Amino acid sequence: MLKPITAAILTTLTAVSIAALPSHAQTRETTIERTTTTETQVDPTALYDLNRAKNLARQAAERENGGLGNYRAESSMHGPASQSPFVDNGNGSWTFTFKGRRPYSDAPSIESVVTVSQDGRVNIDYNGAIRSTAR
């Protein structure tokens, strides 16, 4: 008899304690701010999305240039997403501008500009010889 009463009291106290906690709606901030000396990231989900976009952009360039047997993207496209060469377009997409090279070559010879939307759509804006106005 004592065990069911104790269990009921504990259940009631737990429910009352949880109900008394304030609740907050979760918001999603996807803008990633960068400066020359610091990087600020409020929402880890935004960094996850950026990393996914970076990988999709690199993979699109790899496919466009004949696969890994023919092409290697610059190292920044393999490192931390926040340090990759991107622009946050402010509309849920990022544009990556990066260089690539042929395997066994030290000199980059290809420039790729790839825009990736937050939902994973990929558009290759440019893929060709390195332009003089490239970063």
PyMOL commands that set and color helices and strands:
alter all, ss='L'
color gray80, all
select helices_A, chain A and resi 2-20+44-64+75-77+81-83
alter helices_A, ss='H'
color red, helices_A
select strands_A, chain A and resi 33-34+39-40+72-73+86-88+93-101+110-117+122-129
alter strands_A, ss='S'
color yellow, strands_A
deselect
rebuild
show_as cartoon
